[in-house]
Structure formats: structure tokens, C-alpha cells
Amino acid sequence: MRTHHVYLYAVIPRTHDGDYIPRGILDLPVSLCSQGDLSAAISLVPTDAEPDDPPAHERVMKRLLRHSSVLPAPVPTILSSASALHELLAQKQQLMRGELQRLEGLIEVRLHVTARRAEAAPPAETAERDYLLARLSTALRSSGFCSRQLPSRHPENMLRLACLLHAAFFEPFMLTCESLKRNLGPARELLVSGPMAPVDFISRSVFSGLEIHQASSAGAARAA
């Protein structure tokens, strides 16, 4: 008999259990399972599967975000069994409820500053990065938006910022971004990705202490 692990997408306020649309990673059904005041969006994955499917993961997260505040789990989070999932929800009940209340109605949008053309944009020096970080952070803060710096994953990524804002203020936020783009200069480009669940603003203790079954080394490396 084929055994399964539990792939955890996110935790949301309690809702009706059952299947959820769209389908998730590896084209598997997504289910909602509840414990106390919380529900978890999950897929049952065969133990020999490699659940590295970022587009499908993002589809599920975007659909969840339309209906509820969301605590996205680190990618990938794979639990050994349904019992382990229910134990997680029971142990973290109060903490997760508090985080969901704190983040209700909030979304994350990421900003990336990159080289527009390789020949026109030499590698950024630390001083230039620091200057741009201070400049963008000040502009966002003065417009009422919270931001934090993220690690740069690629050499062409000069700067990465995660911004936290209320979903109702997404359009004013984009207007602020358009102003920043115009003032950035010809050599650098400001790219916007999102909106998404506020993964970079969740307390680290929410999903700490999990016994996670690692996915394939390739998938784990891409998620790092």
C-alpha cells in the first residue's frame, strides 16, 4: 500500500473541511483540515514524490488569499502524517490565531531593483546598494508602507524588498512604485511582484520546531 506525507501550503482561520479548488502541486487535490479555530490547506503526497512545483503552489496561495488571512508555511513543508498536522495546529493554536488577526487584510508585495542593460549598469557597489535601500525605504515609509530588505538571490538583483500593506491600498502603493521607477535612473529597473501572502512578515516561531520531511535536494535548494 502506498504511503503519503502531508504537504502543508498554509494555515487560515477555520472554515469548512473538504476539497479546495484549484488543484495543487503535482496536480493533486487540495484539502482543508481543521483543528480548533484553524484550518490547514494541504495535499497528500506519495512518500516517493518530489513535490517541487512552485507555479501550482502559488496558485493555491493566491486563491486562499482571496478569501482569508493566510499564514503561508515555509516552502516546502512536508509533515509525516495527518496526526503530525493536527498536533502542529493544536500546539500552535494561540500563536497562529494571534498572527492571523495581526495580518488580517494585509498582503505582501516584493520590489526588485535590477540592471536594465548589462552594458549600461556595472555591478552595484555596497555604497550604492545602501543608498538605494535608504532611499526606497524612506519613500515607502513616508507613504505609509512597511518594508524590509530580503537577501539577493542572483548577481543581477541589486536590491530586494518585501513590503507589507493593506490590500485596499494596493493601487496607491503601485502609484508610489511608479514614482520610484521614474526616479531610479536609466541603468536600473524596479520590478514589482505580488500581491502575495505576507510570508516575510510572519513571526519565525509560528512554524518553528517542525519535524519536516525534506523534499529532493534540488527542490530544497530552489526554495532556500
Phi and psi in degrees as a GROMACS rama.xvg file:
@    title "Ramachandran Plot"
@    xaxis  label "Phi"
@    yaxis  label "Psi"
@TYPE xy
-76.2277  131.078  ARG-2
-97.9072  160.982  THR-3
-132.818  150.758  HIS-4
-106.142  171.96  HIS-5
-110.93  114.16  VAL-6
-87.9106  118.955  TYR-7
-100.166  118.825  LEU-8
-82.9163  -52.1334  TYR-9
-168.637  166.09  ALA-10
-115.61  137.128  VAL-11
-133.089  168.566  ILE-12
-58.467  150.887  PRO-13
-54.695  135.659  ARG-14
-141.887  -172.584  THR-15
-70.6325  135.27  HIS-16
-71.8975  160.278  ASP-17
133.671  -174.879  GLY-18
-72.9168  153.059  ASP-19
-129.453  144.657  TYR-20
-110.697  139.253  ILE-21
-83.9348  175.428  PRO-22
-69.3294  159.151  ARG-23
-105.589  -145.882  GLY-24
-59.178  145.743  ILE-25
55.919  24.5583  LEU-26
60.0404  29.8997  ASP-27
-88.2103  151.398  LEU-28
-62.2597  147.861  PRO-29
-106.518  130.254  VAL-30
-118.539  154.434  SER-31
-109.147  123.43  LEU-32
-123.622  133.976  CYS-33
-113.847  152.547  SER-34
-149.952  117.352  GLN-35
63.221  -126.244  GLY-36
-95.2861  11.8294  ASP-37
-121.73  150.864  LEU-38
-125.88  148.454  SER-39
-118.35  135.314  ALA-40
-91.8823  121.515  ALA-41
-139.014  163.588  ILE-42
-131.327  142.982  SER-43
-87.7979  117.977  LEU-44
-113.089  136.986  VAL-45
-56.9006  145.041  PRO-46
-63.2121  -23.1507  THR-47
-96.411  7.20926  ASP-48
-83.4262  159.309  ALA-49
-115.065  93.3593  GLU-50
-80.6049  54.6923  PRO-51
-101.372  93.4383  ASP-52
-145.454  68.7574  ASP-53
-54.329  -43.9034  PRO-54
-59.7132  -42.0989  PRO-55
-67.4874  -38.6618  ALA-56
-59.6276  -45.5593  HIS-57
-64.9193  -35.9804  GLU-58
-59.4457  -44.8077  ARG-59
-64.0221  -44.1899  VAL-60
-63.0894  -41.4209  MET-61
-64.7101  -38.7035  LYS-62
-67.2483  -41.4877  ARG-63
-60.8116  -40.7612  LEU-64
-66.8362  -22.8014  LEU-65
-68.0213  -25.9987  ARG-66
-113.716  -11.1555  HIS-67
-163.369  162.68  SER-68
-71.5803  150.233  SER-69
-135.769  137.055  VAL-70
-109.875  94.3859  LEU-71
-70.401  134.462  PRO-72
-77.2964  153.382  ALA-73
-56.8146  147.414  PRO-74
-103.632  125.231  VAL-75
-93.8498  144.474  PRO-76
-113.204  113.228  THR-77
-126.264  114.076  ILE-78
-95.4669  155.383  LEU-79
-70.917  -28.1138  SER-80
-164.025  170.096  SER-81
-63.3456  -33.1917  ALA-82
-62.6824  -40.0132  SER-83
-65.0825  -37.2879  ALA-84
-63.6653  -48.5868  LEU-85
-65.0184  -33.1957  HIS-86
-65.6316  -41.7807  GLU-87
-59.0944  -49.5388  LEU-88
-64.1996  -35.5213  LEU-89
-70.247  -44.4302  ALA-90
-69.431  -34.8145  GLN-91
-102.05  14.1727  LYS-92
-51.6358  -56.0852  GLN-93
-66.0588  -44.0883  GLN-94
-62.2726  -45.6185  LEU-95
-67.762  -38.0888  MET-96
-61.0701  -42.1697  ARG-97
-63.5729  -41.8352  GLY-98
-65.8782  -40.5828  GLU-99
-62.7577  -39.0165  LEU-100
-66.8564  -41.5912  GLN-101
-64.0282  -35.3825  ARG-102
-99.1724  7.56249  LEU-103
-58.8153  127.571  GLU-104
79.6461  -0.16603  GLY-105
-98.4765  148.722  LEU-106
-130.751  165.526  ILE-107
-115.267  139.827  GLU-108
-130.321  135.885  VAL-109
-105.642  140.928  ARG-110
-113.462  136.437  LEU-111
-126.781  124.709  HIS-112
-100.995  120.224  VAL-113
-129.378  169.79  THR-114
-75.1156  128.685  ALA-115
-70.2516  -44.93  ARG-116
-139.776  134.401  ARG-117
-58.0682  -40.047  ALA-118
-72.905  -21.237  GLU-119
-98.9097  -6.42087  ALA-120
-134.131  93.9841  ALA-121
-65.7334  161.219  PRO-122
-53.6347  140.571  PRO-123
-73.5896  136.639  ALA-124
-83.7082  160.776  GLU-125
-57.8681  -40.2158  THR-126
-62.539  -39.0587  ALA-127
-68.8214  -39.7088  GLU-128
-60.5064  -46.0662  ARG-129
-63.3756  -39.4435  ASP-130
-63.886  -46.4867  TYR-131
-65.8196  -38.7456  LEU-132
-59.5216  -47.3606  LEU-133
-64.147  -39.821  ALA-134
-66.4559  -48.6618  ARG-135
-68.2345  -42.1373  LEU-136
-61.9492  -41.4303  SER-137
-64.6699  -43.3421  THR-138
-63.5711  -42.3943  ALA-139
-67.9919  -41.966  LEU-140
-64.1202  -40.6168  ARG-141
-66.9518  -22.4522  SER-142
-91.0838  1.27987  SER-143
92.4767  16.5088  GLY-144
-111.302  136.678  PHE-145
-87.3892  138.77  CYS-146
-142.068  157.798  SER-147
-146.978  148.979  ARG-148
-77.0506  141.112  GLN-149
-112.096  155.19  LEU-150
-62.0728  144.232  PRO-151
-84.106  124.469  SER-152
-88.5552  -23.8317  ARG-153
-131.956  151.621  HIS-154
-57.0178  -34.0216  PRO-155
-75.908  -13.7779  GLU-156
-81.2853  101.295  ASN-157
-74.1001  -34.9671  MET-158
-157.222  138.588  LEU-159
-129.52  130.519  ARG-160
-127.761  141.526  LEU-161
-105.759  131.87  ALA-162
-119.072  136.381  CYS-163
-110.041  127.816  LEU-164
-153.792  161.726  LEU-165
-74.4517  141.092  HIS-166
-56.3062  -32.1671  ALA-167
-67.9679  -16.8855  ALA-168
-102.841  17.4514  PHE-169
-63.365  -43.0216  PHE-170
-64.5875  -46.895  GLU-171
-59.4265  -35.708  PRO-172
-61.1884  -43.7919  PHE-173
-65.1465  -33.1142  MET-174
-65.0517  -39.4255  LEU-175
-61.5704  -41.6291  THR-176
-64.2784  -38.7867  CYS-177
-62.6191  -39.3647  GLU-178
-64.8312  -41.0102  SER-179
-64.0826  -39.1883  LEU-180
-60.1378  -43.945  LYS-181
-64.8608  -29.1302  ARG-182
-97.8604  6.21633  ASN-183
-82.3684  -22.8341  LEU-184
99.763  165.117  GLY-185
-73.8081  -22.3912  PRO-186
-85.0785  -19.7431  ALA-187
-118.363  149.909  ARG-188
-126.936  137.993  GLU-189
-104.159  119.024  LEU-190
-110.062  144.706  LEU-191
-118.789  131.428  VAL-192
-128.954  140.64  SER-193
124.744  -170.534  GLY-194
-74.3602  158.154  PRO-195
-145.76  171.275  MET-196
-65.3852  148.762  ALA-197
-76.4791  62.8155  PRO-198
-63.2989  -30.8423  VAL-199
-88.3509  3.15736  ASP-200
-121.3  10.9664  PHE-201
-86.083  140.678  ILE-202
-57.0154  133.368  SER-203
-61.9433  -24.2154  ARG-204
-74.5637  -12.4259  SER-205
-60.8197  -46.5459  VAL-206
-111.867  18.4122  PHE-207
-74.6399  154.789  SER-208
78.7974  10.291  GLY-209
-76.6056  141.586  LEU-210
-91.1753  94.5769  GLU-211
-100.245  131.648  ILE-212
-84.3836  116.841  HIS-213
-69.7165  144.779  GLN-214
-78.3136  -170.089  ALA-215
-58.7135  154.363  SER-216
-60.0447  -34.9999  SER-217
-65.4795  -44.6466  ALA-218
-66.1205  -40.6803  GLY-219
-63.9614  -38.1647  ALA-220
-65.3104  -39.7426  ALA-221
-69.4881  -28.4609  ARG-222
-81.4503  -15.9132  ALA-223
